[in-house]
């Protein structure tokens, strides 16, 4: 199994982070479960192509037309935090272990094909602009309200917080 690594930026102003993203040719995020994917989104918004694990919250604004999704293998959850322990999660919970060879292939392709880099960057910028417009429409609030109302129909789960 490949080792995980990341670049950790010290606490810096948002403008400095944006400058860092702008200085890159491509943004790469080989994650096991991203959540929202703000760095991906911000990079796409300024027209940078992104290479990222094709799993988790980032897939709400990423697909093969506007980014470079990396395939993954399902891997069991493990870790020191209680949220990652088997007794906290359902058996079906898993990490998405990115296939590093996919990411390397994308990196090589984008390195040798500037026109593809430009096309994916432009498509990503357009997709994030649409995603932001959809978010401003606040339709997601209705979905959250429906989920909240539906909770009363769910059976209690042992060991979980109750309502």
Backbone as a printed PyTorch tensor [residue, N CA C, xyz], in Angstrom:
tensor([[[  0.8530,  -1.1770,   0.0000],
         [  0.0000,   0.0000,   0.0000],
         [  0.8980,   1.2390,   0.0000]],

        [[  0.5990,   2.2130,  -0.8920],
         [  1.4330,   3.4140,  -0.9250],
         [  1.2850,   4.2350,   0.3420]],

        [[  2.3240,   4.9120,   0.6950],
         [  2.2910,   5.8070,   1.8550],
         [  1.6040,   7.1040,   1.4590]],

        [[  0.8870,   7.6760,   2.4000],
         [  0.2380,   8.9570,   2.1610],
         [  1.2040,  10.0860,   2.4810]],

        [[  1.0830,  11.1720,   1.7570],
         [  1.8610,  12.3570,   2.0570],
         [  1.0330,  13.5650,   1.6610]],

        [[  1.3720,  14.6860,   2.2360],
         [  0.7030,  15.9140,   1.8360],
         [  1.6140,  17.0890,   2.1500]],

        [[  1.3320,  18.1810,   1.4720],
         [  2.0390,  19.4190,   1.7550],
         [  1.1570,  20.1920,   2.7210]],

        [[  1.6810,  20.5250,   3.8630],
         [  0.9170,  21.2690,   4.8520],
         [  1.3930,  22.7140,   4.8180]],

        [[  0.4580,  23.5900,   4.5440],
         [  0.7840,  25.0110,   4.5240],
         [  0.5710,  25.5880,   5.9190]],

        [[  1.4870,  26.4140,   6.3890],
         [  1.2440,  27.0670,   7.6860],
         [  0.0550,  28.0210,   7.5520]],

        [[ -0.4180,  28.5070,   8.6660],
         [ -1.5220,  29.4660,   8.6280],
         [ -1.0920,  30.6880,   7.8350]],

        [[ -1.7230,  30.8690,   6.6910],
         [ -1.3990,  31.9980,   5.8270],
         [ -2.6980,  32.6440,   5.3560]],

        [[ -2.5770,  33.8300,   4.8600],
         [ -3.7410,  34.5460,   4.3470],
         [ -4.2890,  33.8230,   3.1200]],

        [[ -5.5930,  33.9410,   2.9320],
         [ -6.2360,  33.2830,   1.7940],
         [ -5.6210,  33.7360,   0.4730]],

        [[ -5.2530,  34.9770,   0.3660],
         [ -4.6250,  35.4740,  -0.8720],
         [ -3.3250,  34.7330,  -1.1630]],

        [[ -2.5940,  34.3720,  -0.1320],
         [ -1.3500,  33.6210,  -0.3270],
         [ -1.6440,  32.2060,  -0.8140]],

        [[ -2.7030,  31.6170,  -0.2940],
         [ -3.0950,  30.2800,  -0.7500],
         [ -3.5070,  30.3470,  -2.2180]],

        [[ -4.2790,  31.3570,  -2.5610],
         [ -4.6950,  31.5280,  -3.9550],
         [ -3.4780,  31.7180,  -4.8640]],

        [[ -2.5110,  32.4640,  -4.4070],
         [ -1.2870,  32.6750,  -5.1750],
         [ -0.5380,  31.3630,  -5.3660]],

        [[ -0.5110,  30.5470,  -4.3250],
         [  0.1130,  29.2260,  -4.4050],
         [ -0.5810,  28.3740,  -5.4630]],

        [[ -1.9150,  28.3300,  -5.4330],
         [ -2.6670,  27.5690,  -6.4360],
         [ -2.3830,  28.1020,  -7.8420]],

        [[ -2.3590,  29.4200,  -7.9890],
         [ -2.1460,  30.0240,  -9.3040],
         [ -0.7570,  29.7130,  -9.8570]],

        [[  0.2130,  29.4860,  -8.9820],
         [  1.5750,  29.2300,  -9.4410],
         [  1.7640,  27.7960,  -9.9420]],

        [[  0.8180,  26.9270,  -9.6630],
         [  0.9280,  25.5240, -10.0670],
         [  0.3990,  25.3230, -11.4830]],

        [[  0.8880,  24.2900, -12.1450],
         [  0.3450,  23.9140, -13.4540],
         [ -0.8990,  23.0480, -13.2950]],

        [[ -0.9060,  22.2160, -12.2510],
         [ -1.9760,  21.2570, -12.0040],
         [ -2.1120,  21.0940, -10.4900]],

        [[ -3.3420,  20.8780, -10.0190],
         [ -3.5760,  20.5940,  -8.6020],
         [ -3.8690,  19.1000,  -8.4840]],

        [[ -3.1580,  18.4100,  -7.5950],
         [ -3.3250,  16.9670,  -7.4190],
         [ -3.7660,  16.6830,  -5.9890]],

        [[ -4.8240,  15.8780,  -5.8440],
         [ -5.3100,  15.4740,  -4.5320],
         [ -5.6430,  13.9920,  -4.5760]],

        [[ -4.6980,  13.1690,  -4.1260],
         [ -4.9490,  11.7300,  -4.0430],
         [ -5.3990,  11.4340,  -2.6210]],

        [[ -6.6890,  11.5260,  -2.4100],
         [ -7.2610,  11.4000,  -1.0790],
         [ -8.0310,  10.0920,  -0.9500]],

        [[ -8.3440,   9.7630,   0.2910],
         [ -9.1580,   8.5800,   0.5820],
         [-10.6250,   8.9450,   0.7860]],

        [[-10.9010,  10.1860,   1.0810],
         [-12.2540,  10.6820,   1.3110],
         [-12.1640,  12.1730,   1.5360]],

        [[-12.4700,  12.9730,   0.5440],
         [-12.1430,  14.3960,   0.5560],
         [-13.1130,  15.2760,   1.3300]],

        [[-14.3740,  14.9960,   1.3350],
         [-15.3180,  15.9700,   1.8750],
         [-15.6770,  16.9390,   0.7690]],

        [[-15.6620,  18.2210,   1.0360],
         [-16.0220,  19.1990,   0.0030],
         [-14.9690,  19.3180,  -1.0810]],

        [[-13.7100,  19.4060,  -0.7230],
         [-12.6690,  19.5730,  -1.7340],
         [-12.4550,  21.0290,  -2.1200]],

        [[-12.3450,  21.8880,  -1.1270],
         [-12.2280,  23.3220,  -1.3810],
         [-10.9990,  23.6730,  -2.2150]],

        [[ -9.8550,  23.0640,  -1.9380],
         [ -8.6580,  23.3360,  -2.7340],
         [ -8.8490,  22.9650,  -4.1950]],

        [[ -9.5000,  21.8350,  -4.4220],
         [ -9.8200,  21.4130,  -5.7920],
         [-10.7230,  22.4420,  -6.4630]],

        [[-11.7510,  22.8330,  -5.7390],
         [-12.7220,  23.7800,  -6.2800],
         [-12.0730,  25.1300,  -6.5860]],

        [[-11.2440,  25.6150,  -5.6690],
         [-10.5910,  26.9070,  -5.8850],
         [ -9.6180,  26.8450,  -7.0580]],

        [[ -8.9280,  25.7210,  -7.2130],
         [ -8.0140,  25.5730,  -8.3390],
         [ -8.7780,  25.5230,  -9.6500]],

        [[ -9.8670,  24.7910,  -9.6810],
         [-10.6870,  24.7430, -10.8900],
         [-11.2370,  26.1270, -11.2210]],

        [[-11.6200,  26.8870, -10.1990],
         [-12.2080,  28.2150, -10.4210],
         [-11.2430,  29.1640, -11.1130]],

        [[ -9.9350,  28.9370, -10.9550],
         [ -8.9620,  29.7980, -11.6470],
         [ -8.3950,  29.1140, -12.8860]],

        [[ -9.0590,  28.0340, -13.3240],
         [ -8.7020,  27.4040, -14.5830],
         [ -7.5590,  26.4130, -14.5320]],

        [[ -7.2370,  25.9340, -13.3400],
         [ -6.1840,  24.9220, -13.2130],
         [ -6.8040,  23.5320, -13.3520]],

        [[ -6.2130,  22.6650, -14.1640],
         [ -6.7230,  21.3010, -14.2010],
         [ -6.4520,  20.6070, -12.8730]],

        [[ -7.3600,  19.7330, -12.4640],
         [ -7.1820,  19.0060, -11.2210],
         [ -7.1820,  17.5030, -11.4920]],

        [[ -6.3210,  16.8200, -10.7610],
         [ -6.2350,  15.3590, -10.7610],
         [ -6.5890,  14.9500,  -9.3420]],

        [[ -7.6590,  14.1650,  -9.1840],
         [ -8.0860,  13.8100,  -7.8290],
         [ -8.7800,  12.4610,  -7.8240]],

        [[ -8.7210,  11.8150,  -6.6810],
         [ -9.4410,  10.5590,  -6.5010],
         [-10.9030,  10.7840,  -6.8670]],

        [[-11.4250,   9.9050,  -7.7000],
         [-12.8050,  10.0270,  -8.1680],
         [-13.8080,   9.5060,  -7.1660]],

        [[-13.7240,  10.0090,  -5.9460],
         [-14.5870,   9.5440,  -4.8700],
         [-14.7740,  10.6400,  -3.8440]],

        [[-15.9210,  10.7430,  -3.2750],
         [-16.2600,  11.5900,  -2.1450],
         [-16.9020,  12.8930,  -2.6080]],

        [[-16.8710,  13.8870,  -1.7230],
         [-17.6020,  15.1280,  -1.9710],
         [-17.1850,  15.8790,  -3.2110]],

        [[-15.9200,  15.7560,  -3.6150],
         [-15.4570,  16.4670,  -4.8030],
         [-16.1750,  16.0130,  -6.0710]],

        [[-16.7810,  14.8280,  -6.0500],
         [-17.4690,  14.3540,  -7.2470],
         [-18.8030,  15.0690,  -7.4590]],

        [[-19.1950,  15.9500,  -6.5450],
         [-20.3990,  16.7530,  -6.7710],
         [-20.1210,  17.8680,  -7.7800]],

        [[-18.8480,  18.1830,  -8.0250],
         [-18.5190,  19.2040,  -9.0210],
         [-17.4610,  18.7360, -10.0290]],

        [[-16.9870,  17.5160,  -9.8870],
         [-15.9840,  16.9770, -10.8000],
         [-16.5390,  15.8090, -11.6020]],

        [[-16.1290,  15.6940, -12.8500],
         [-16.3500,  14.4890, -13.6470],
         [-15.2840,  14.4660, -14.7410]],

        [[-15.3540,  13.4890, -15.6280],
         [-14.3200,  13.3260, -16.6440],
         [-14.3020,  14.4400, -17.6890]],

        [[-15.3430,  15.2590, -17.7410],
         [-15.3750,  16.3350, -18.7350],
         [-14.6550,  17.6010, -18.2710]],

        [[-14.4430,  17.7440, -16.9540],
         [-13.8880,  18.9960, -16.4330],
         [-12.7310,  18.7830, -15.4620]],

        [[-12.2770,  17.5430, -15.3290],
         [-11.2050,  17.2280, -14.3890],
         [-10.6030,  15.8810, -14.7820]],

        [[ -9.6720,  15.4140, -13.9950],
         [ -8.9890,  14.1490, -14.2520],
         [ -9.2140,  13.2180, -13.0670]],

        [[-10.3620,  12.5210, -13.0280],
         [-10.6380,  11.6420, -11.8940],
         [ -9.7290,  10.4080, -11.9070]],

        [[ -9.2570,  10.0470, -10.7390],
         [ -8.3710,   8.9000, -10.5560],
         [ -9.1960,   7.7500,  -9.9870]],

        [[ -9.0590,   6.5810, -10.6020],
         [ -9.7690,   5.4060, -10.0890],
         [ -9.2510,   5.0390,  -8.6950]],

        [[-10.0150,   4.2180,  -8.0050],
         [ -9.6460,   3.8360,  -6.6330],
         [-10.0590,   2.3990,  -6.3700]],

        [[ -9.4620,   1.8400,  -5.3410],
         [ -9.8580,   0.5340,  -4.8120],
         [-10.4750,   0.7660,  -3.4410]],

        [[-11.4830,  -0.0160,  -3.1300],
         [-12.0780,   0.0690,  -1.7950],
         [-11.1200,  -0.5570,  -0.7940]],

        [[-10.9020,   0.1510,   0.3110],
         [-10.0100,  -0.3330,   1.3720],
         [-10.7280,  -0.1670,   2.7030]],

        [[-10.5310,  -1.0920,   3.6250],
         [-11.2070,  -0.9730,   4.9250],
         [-10.7530,   0.2660,   5.6870]],

        [[-11.6680,   0.8350,   6.4300],
         [-11.3280,   1.9730,   7.2880],
         [-10.3420,   1.5210,   8.3490]],

        [[ -9.3630,   2.3520,   8.6040],
         [ -8.4680,   2.1100,   9.7330],
         [ -7.9090,   3.4590,  10.1660]],

        [[ -7.5330,   3.5460,  11.3970],
         [ -6.9850,   4.7910,  11.9060],
         [ -7.1230,   4.8660,  13.4050]],

        [[ -6.4980,   5.8670,  13.9810],
         [ -6.4960,   6.0240,  15.4340],
         [ -7.7310,   6.7360,  15.9720]],

        [[ -8.3860,   7.5260,  15.1480],
         [ -9.5400,   8.2880,  15.6030],
         [-10.7400,   7.3580,  15.7830]],

        [[-11.5370,   7.5570,  16.8260],
         [-12.7090,   6.6840,  17.0540],
         [-13.6540,   6.6080,  15.8450]],

        [[-13.7500,   7.6790,  15.0630],
         [-14.6390,   7.6510,  13.8990],
         [-14.2120,   6.6160,  12.8690]],

        [[-12.9560,   6.1870,  12.9120],
         [-12.4460,   5.2330,  11.9340],
         [-12.4560,   3.8040,  12.4450]],

        [[-12.9260,   3.5850,  13.6500],
         [-12.9500,   2.2480,  14.2380],
         [-14.1740,   1.4720,  13.7490]],

        [[-14.0240,   0.1510,  13.5750],
         [-15.1370,  -0.6620,  13.0720],
         [-16.3940,  -0.5990,  13.9360]],

        [[-16.2550,  -0.4490,  15.2520],
         [-17.4380,  -0.4260,  16.1000],
         [-18.2300,   0.8740,  15.9690]],

        [[-17.6500,   1.9020,  15.3520],
         [-18.3630,   3.1630,  15.1530],
         [-19.0800,   3.1790,  13.8090]],

        [[-18.5170,   2.4980,  12.8140],
         [-19.0290,   2.5400,  11.4470],
         [-19.7370,   1.2580,  11.0580]],

        [[-20.5530,   1.3670,  10.0320],
         [-21.1760,   0.1750,   9.4680],
         [-20.1100,  -0.6310,   8.7260]],

        [[-20.3660,  -1.9150,   8.5330],
         [-19.3940,  -2.7790,   7.8600],
         [-19.0800,  -2.2990,   6.4440]],

        [[-20.0330,  -1.6340,   5.8120],
         [-19.8650,  -1.2350,   4.4190],
         [-18.9950,   0.0130,   4.2450]],

        [[-18.6480,   0.6840,   5.3410],
         [-17.8370,   1.9040,   5.2390],
         [-16.4330,   1.5390,   4.7410]],

        [[-15.8840,   2.3960,   3.8910],
         [-14.5640,   2.1150,   3.3420],
         [-13.8460,   3.4010,   2.9630]],

        [[-12.5320,   3.2930,   2.8320],
         [-11.7120,   4.3410,   2.2420],
         [-11.6730,   4.1030,   0.7380]],

        [[-11.3750,   5.1340,  -0.0050],
         [-11.1000,   5.0040,  -1.4300],
         [ -9.5890,   5.1470,  -1.5880]],

        [[ -8.9040,   4.0510,  -1.8350],
         [ -7.4420,   4.0690,  -1.9900],
         [ -7.1320,   4.3840,  -3.4540]],

        [[ -6.6020,   5.5870,  -3.7530],
         [ -6.3890,   5.9700,  -5.1510],
         [ -5.3800,   5.0560,  -5.8520]],

        [[ -5.6100,   4.8190,  -7.1230],
         [ -4.6850,   4.0450,  -7.9450],
         [ -3.6340,   5.0180,  -8.4750]],

        [[ -2.4740,   4.9730,  -7.8790],
         [ -1.4210,   5.9530,  -8.1460],
         [ -1.0020,   5.9420,  -9.6150]],

        [[ -1.0250,   4.7840, -10.2560],
         [ -0.6610,   4.7210, -11.6780],
         [ -1.6010,   5.5670, -12.5410]],

        [[ -2.8700,   5.6450, -12.1650],
         [ -3.8160,   6.5160, -12.8820],
         [ -3.3820,   7.9790, -12.7760]],

        [[ -3.0500,   8.3840, -11.5610],
         [ -2.6270,   9.7690, -11.3380],
         [ -1.3530,  10.0650, -12.1400]],

        [[ -0.4120,   9.1270, -12.1260],
         [  0.8360,   9.3210, -12.8710],
         [  0.5590,   9.4420, -14.3650]],

        [[ -0.3640,   8.6350, -14.8690],
         [ -0.7170,   8.7120, -16.2910],
         [ -1.3320,  10.0710, -16.6280]],

        [[ -2.2160,  10.5670, -15.7460],
         [ -2.7950,  11.8940, -15.9600],
         [ -1.7050,  12.9690, -15.9390]],

        [[ -0.7840,  12.8750, -14.9790],
         [  0.2910,  13.8620, -14.8930],
         [  1.1230,  13.8660, -16.1690]],

        [[  1.4790,  12.6970, -16.6640],
         [  2.2690,  12.6100, -17.8940],
         [  1.4990,  13.1860, -19.0780]],

        [[  0.2160,  12.8440, -19.1700],
         [ -0.6150,  13.3380, -20.2830],
         [ -0.7350,  14.8570, -20.2470]],

        [[ -1.0150,  15.4170, -19.0780],
         [ -1.1540,  16.8750, -18.9700],
         [  0.1820,  17.5850, -19.2020]],

        [[  1.2740,  16.9500, -18.8050],
         [  2.6020,  17.5400, -19.0180],
         [  2.9250,  17.6430, -20.5040]],

        [[  2.5470,  16.6330, -21.2690],
         [  2.9180,  16.6010, -22.6960],
         [  1.8680,  17.2170, -23.6120]],

        [[  0.7010,  17.5680, -23.0880],
         [ -0.3830,  18.0770, -23.9330],
         [ -0.9430,  19.3900, -23.3680]],

        [[ -0.2850,  20.5120, -23.6830],
         [ -0.7510,  21.8090, -23.1540],
         [ -2.1830,  22.1510, -23.5800]],

        [[ -2.5870,  21.7090, -24.7620],
         [ -3.9530,  21.9970, -25.2170],
         [ -4.9690,  21.2690, -24.3290]],

        [[ -4.6640,  20.0500, -23.9420],
         [ -5.5460,  19.3160, -23.0330],
         [ -5.6010,  20.0050, -21.6760]],

        [[ -4.4360,  20.4470, -21.1710],
         [ -4.4100,  21.1910, -19.8980],
         [ -5.3340,  22.4010, -19.9780]],

        [[ -5.2410,  23.1240, -21.0740],
         [ -6.0700,  24.3250, -21.2490],
         [ -7.5540,  23.9660, -21.3200]],

        [[ -7.8860,  22.9270, -22.0910],
         [ -9.2830,  22.5080, -22.2380],
         [ -9.8860,  22.0700, -20.9100]],

        [[ -9.1630,  21.2310, -20.1710],
         [ -9.6820,  20.7590, -18.8850],
         [ -9.7730,  21.9070, -17.8830]],

        [[ -8.7750,  22.7940, -17.8960],
         [ -8.8230,  23.9540, -17.0070],
         [-10.0210,  24.8410, -17.2850]],

        [[-10.2950,  25.0990, -18.5680],
         [-11.4400,  25.9470, -18.9390],
         [-12.7610,  25.2660, -18.5840]],

        [[-12.8490,  23.9570, -18.8260],
         [-14.0790,  23.2270, -18.4850],
         [-14.2810,  23.2060, -16.9690]],

        [[-13.1960,  23.0630, -16.2110],
         [-13.2920,  23.0890, -14.7560],
         [-13.7620,  24.4380, -14.2430]],

        [[-13.2160,  25.5070, -14.8210],
         [-13.6240,  26.8590, -14.4220],
         [-15.1220,  27.0430, -14.6620]],

        [[-15.6200,  26.6020, -15.8200],
         [-17.0440,  26.7350, -16.1430],
         [-17.8990,  25.8900, -15.1960]],

        [[-17.4330,  24.6800, -14.8810],
         [-18.2110,  23.7950, -14.0100],
         [-18.3240,  24.3460, -12.5980]],

        [[-17.2270,  24.8960, -12.0700],
         [-17.2670,  25.4510, -10.7160],
         [-18.1470,  26.7020, -10.6810]],

        [[-18.1290,  27.5010, -11.7390],
         [-19.0120,  28.6800, -11.7930],
         [-20.4770,  28.2420, -11.7540]],

        [[-20.8150,  27.1840, -12.4900],
         [-22.1850,  26.6590, -12.4750],
         [-22.5270,  26.0880, -11.1010]],

        [[-21.5940,  25.3690, -10.5060],
         [-21.7990,  24.7880,  -9.1740],
         [-22.0730,  25.8910,  -8.1490]],

        [[-21.3170,  26.9740,  -8.2410],
         [-21.5240,  28.0920,  -7.3150],
         [-22.8950,  28.7350,  -7.5510]],

        [[-23.2740,  28.8880,  -8.7880],
         [-24.5860,  29.4540,  -9.1030],
         [-25.7000,  28.5770,  -8.5370]],

        [[-25.5420,  27.2560,  -8.6600],
         [-26.5250,  26.3290,  -8.1040],
         [-26.5870,  26.4520,  -6.5750]],

        [[-25.4320,  26.5890,  -5.9460],
         [-25.3910,  26.7300,  -4.4860],
         [-26.0760,  28.0140,  -4.0460]],

        [[-25.8770,  29.0790,  -4.7890],
         [-26.5350,  30.3380,  -4.4560],
         [-28.0480,  30.2210,  -4.5680]],

        [[-28.5420,  29.2720,  -5.3650],
         [-29.9770,  29.0550,  -5.4930],
         [-30.5830,  28.4620,  -4.2330]],

        [[-29.7330,  27.9840,  -3.3290],
         [-30.1260,  27.4720,  -2.0130],
         [-31.1060,  26.3000,  -2.0660]],

        [[-31.1350,  25.5650,  -3.1720],
         [-32.0040,  24.3820,  -3.2460],
         [-31.5670,  23.3130,  -2.2530]],

        [[-30.2920,  23.3250,  -1.8810],
         [-29.7650,  22.3250,  -0.9500],
         [-30.4000,  22.4470,   0.4250]],

        [[-30.8870,  23.6330,   0.7720],
         [-31.5310,  23.8200,   2.0750],
         [-32.7910,  22.9580,   2.1660]],

        [[-33.5600,  22.9000,   1.0790],
         [-34.7580,  22.0580,   1.0640],
         [-34.3970,  20.5890,   1.2380]],

        [[-33.2910,  20.1680,   0.6260],
         [-32.8630,  18.7740,   0.7570],
         [-32.4700,  18.4590,   2.2020]],

        [[-31.7620,  19.3660,   2.8530],
         [-31.3780,  19.1580,   4.2460],
         [-32.6220,  19.1130,   5.1350]],

        [[-33.5740,  19.9860,   4.8800],
         [-34.8160,  19.9910,   5.6630],
         [-35.5640,  18.6630,   5.4950]],

        [[-35.5960,  18.1190,   4.2870],
         [-36.2650,  16.8390,   4.0450],
         [-35.5520,  15.7070,   4.7810]],

        [[-34.2240,  15.7220,   4.7780],
         [-33.4670,  14.7040,   5.5190],
         [-33.7340,  14.8150,   7.0160]],

        [[-33.7880,  16.0350,   7.5140],
         [-34.0570,  16.2450,   8.9370],
         [-35.4350,  15.6890,   9.3060]],

        [[-36.4190,  15.9510,   8.4850],
         [-37.7680,  15.4540,   8.7550],
         [-37.8220,  13.9300,   8.6480]],

        [[-37.0630,  13.3540,   7.7440],
         [-37.0890,  11.9090,   7.5270],
         [-36.4360,  11.1380,   8.6600]],

        [[-35.6390,  11.7890,   9.5010],
         [-34.9260,  11.0990,  10.5720],
         [-35.8620,  10.3870,  11.5270]],

        [[-37.0680,  10.9140,  11.7120],
         [-37.9850,  10.2980,  12.6690],
         [-38.4890,   8.9330,  12.1900]],

        [[-38.2990,   8.6240,  10.9160],
         [-38.7300,   7.3360,  10.3830],
         [-37.6200,   6.2860,  10.4410]],

        [[-36.4300,   6.6860,  10.8360],
         [-35.3040,   5.7560,  10.9040],
         [-35.2690,   5.0530,  12.2490]],

        [[-34.8970,   3.7750,  12.2520],
         [-34.7640,   3.0790,  13.5380],
         [-33.5380,   3.6020,  14.2760]],

        [[-33.5490,   3.5460,  15.6120],
         [-32.3600,   3.9970,  16.3640],
         [-31.1800,   3.0790,  16.0740]],

        [[-29.9960,   3.6540,  15.9990],
         [-28.7770,   2.8850,  15.7670],
         [-28.0010,   2.7950,  17.0680]],

        [[-27.6880,   1.5820,  17.5190],
         [-26.9280,   1.4360,  18.7790],
         [-25.5830,   2.1350,  18.6990]],

        [[-25.2220,   2.8390,  19.7560],
         [-23.9310,   3.5050,  19.8120],
         [-23.8760,   4.8270,  19.0870]],

        [[-24.9410,   5.2390,  18.4380],
         [-24.9610,   6.5040,  17.7050],
         [-25.7150,   7.5450,  18.5200]],

        [[-25.5040,   8.7820,  18.1760],
         [-26.2530,   9.8520,  18.8410],
         [-27.7260,   9.7230,  18.4880]],

        [[-28.5870,   9.9300,  19.4320],
         [-30.0250,   9.8600,  19.1440],
         [-30.5880,  11.2650,  19.0240]],

        [[-31.7360,  11.3550,  18.3800],
         [-32.3410,  12.6860,  18.1850],
         [-33.2280,  13.0570,  19.3410]]])
